[in-house]
Amino acid sequence: MIKISLTNSENSKQLAVAEGFTDEECLMIATYGSENGLFKTGTVNNGTTTIVQPGGNDAIALTDIIVSSDKLNNGTVTLDFYDGTYAEIILKANIDFGLAITIPLVGKWIGWQTAYIRLTASGAADAYAAIGYFKVREDKALAYDAWNALR
């Protein structure tokens, strides 16, 4: 076996190594979200509920989305970023036949400062969501106008 490790040149601290499912150490290559992410769930029936709030002026970065619903003719389920002023739709689906969708996100699915994730269901059908996310600190998060300008 070749002994190799990745170290920080400033403090010589070993980086990105973890014990696996055996006694062997392995070099980790993973996204920030997969190592530091959280998840929250929510349910709504004929209304809107907030699932994830960033806190302060932080932002939310999405890593995974799971949405399902009961079936309802002419019903819809919507998932969006919202800050009280601006709304940006992430997902909008007709639920005539119910809904079951999972989305493992890759890329910069980051909202703007203070934007939270909300789930809306129209009609008398239950909608469920599980949101994988991590918070982006205020000093790294963008205000809406700056965020929107990058799109």
C-alpha positions as CSV (number, residue, x, y, z in Angstrom):
1,M,0.0,0.0,0.0
2,I,1.2,3.5,-0.8
3,K,0.9,5.9,2.1
4,I,-0.4,9.2,0.7
5,S,-2.3,12.0,2.5
6,L,-3.5,15.4,1.7
7,T,-2.4,18.1,4.1
8,N,-2.9,21.8,4.7
9,S,0.4,23.5,3.9
10,E,-0.2,26.2,6.6
11,N,-0.8,24.0,9.6
12,S,0.1,20.5,8.3
13,K,-3.4,19.2,9.3
14,Q,-4.5,16.2,7.3
15,L,-7.5,16.8,5.1
16,A,-10.3,14.7,3.6
17,V,-9.5,11.4,5.2
18,A,-12.0,9.2,7.0
19,E,-12.4,5.7,8.1
20,G,-14.6,3.7,5.8
21,F,-16.7,0.6,6.4
22,T,-13.5,-1.4,6.9
23,D,-10.5,-0.6,9.1
24,E,-8.8,1.1,6.2
25,E,-8.7,4.9,5.9
26,C,-9.8,6.3,2.6
27,L,-9.4,9.6,0.8
28,M,-12.7,11.4,0.7
29,I,-13.9,13.3,-2.3
30,A,-17.4,14.7,-1.6
31,T,-19.4,17.8,-2.0
32,Y,-19.9,20.2,0.9
33,G,-23.6,19.4,1.0
34,S,-23.1,15.7,1.2
35,E,-20.9,16.1,4.3
36,N,-22.6,19.0,6.0
37,G,-26.2,19.0,4.7
38,L,-29.3,18.7,6.8
39,F,-32.9,18.0,5.8
40,K,-36.4,19.1,6.8
41,T,-39.8,17.8,6.0
42,G,-43.2,19.4,5.7
43,T,-46.8,18.5,4.8
44,V,-49.6,20.8,3.6
45,N,-53.2,20.5,2.6
46,N,-54.9,23.2,0.6
47,G,-52.4,25.9,1.7
48,T,-48.8,26.9,2.1
49,T,-46.2,26.0,4.7
50,T,-42.6,27.0,5.2
51,I,-40.2,24.1,5.2
52,V,-36.7,25.6,5.5
53,Q,-35.8,29.1,6.8
54,P,-32.2,30.4,6.6
55,G,-32.1,32.5,9.7
56,G,-30.9,36.1,9.7
57,N,-29.5,37.2,6.3
58,D,-28.2,33.7,5.4
59,A,-29.2,31.8,2.3
60,I,-30.2,28.2,1.6
61,A,-28.4,25.9,-0.8
62,L,-30.4,23.0,-1.9
63,T,-28.9,19.5,-2.2
64,D,-32.0,17.2,-2.6
65,I,-35.7,17.5,-3.2
66,I,-38.3,14.8,-2.6
67,V,-42.0,15.8,-3.2
68,S,-45.1,13.6,-3.2
69,S,-48.8,14.1,-3.0
70,D,-52.2,12.5,-3.0
71,K,-54.0,12.7,-6.3
72,L,-56.6,15.4,-6.9
73,N,-58.2,16.5,-10.2
74,N,-56.9,20.0,-11.2
75,G,-54.7,20.2,-8.1
76,T,-51.2,21.6,-8.1
77,V,-48.1,21.4,-5.9
78,T,-45.6,24.2,-5.9
79,L,-42.2,24.5,-4.2
80,D,-40.4,27.8,-4.3
81,F,-37.9,30.2,-2.8
82,Y,-39.7,33.2,-1.2
83,D,-38.6,36.1,1.0
84,G,-41.9,37.9,1.5
85,T,-41.5,40.0,-1.7
86,Y,-39.9,37.8,-4.4
87,A,-40.9,34.3,-5.3
88,E,-38.9,32.0,-7.6
89,I,-40.6,28.7,-8.5
90,I,-38.4,25.6,-8.2
91,L,-41.1,23.0,-9.0
92,K,-44.7,23.2,-10.0
93,A,-46.7,20.1,-10.9
94,N,-50.2,19.0,-11.7
95,I,-51.4,16.3,-9.3
96,D,-54.3,14.8,-11.2
97,F,-52.5,11.4,-10.8
98,G,-50.6,12.2,-7.7
99,L,-46.9,13.1,-7.6
100,A,-43.7,11.3,-6.6
101,I,-40.5,12.9,-7.6
102,T,-36.9,12.9,-6.3
103,I,-34.3,15.3,-7.5
104,P,-30.6,15.0,-6.4
105,L,-29.4,18.5,-7.3
106,V,-26.0,19.3,-8.7
107,G,-24.8,22.8,-9.1
108,K,-25.4,26.1,-7.4
109,W,-29.1,25.8,-6.3
110,I,-28.6,28.6,-3.8
111,G,-31.3,31.1,-2.9
112,W,-30.7,34.7,-1.9
113,Q,-30.5,36.3,1.5
114,T,-33.5,35.7,3.7
115,A,-35.3,33.5,1.1
116,Y,-37.0,30.4,2.5
117,I,-38.4,27.3,1.0
118,R,-42.2,26.9,1.0
119,L,-44.5,24.2,-0.2
120,T,-48.0,25.0,-1.5
121,A,-50.8,22.6,-2.4
122,S,-54.1,23.7,-4.1
123,G,-57.2,21.7,-3.3
124,A,-57.9,19.2,-0.6
125,A,-54.9,16.9,-1.2
126,D,-51.9,16.4,1.0
127,A,-48.5,17.3,-0.4
128,Y,-45.3,16.2,1.3
129,A,-41.7,17.5,0.8
130,A,-38.3,16.6,2.2
131,I,-35.6,19.2,1.4
132,G,-31.9,18.5,1.7
133,Y,-30.0,21.7,2.2
134,F,-27.2,23.6,4.0
135,K,-27.0,27.2,5.0
136,V,-24.8,29.8,3.3
137,R,-23.5,32.4,5.7
138,E,-24.6,36.1,5.3
139,D,-21.1,37.2,4.1
140,K,-21.3,34.6,1.3
141,A,-25.0,35.0,0.5
142,L,-26.3,37.5,-2.1
143,A,-29.1,40.0,-1.9
144,Y,-32.0,39.3,-4.3
145,D,-30.9,41.9,-6.9
146,A,-27.3,40.6,-7.1
147,W,-28.6,37.0,-7.1
148,N,-31.1,37.7,-9.9
149,A,-28.4,39.5,-11.9
150,L,-26.3,36.3,-12.0
151,R,-29.0,34.2,-13.6
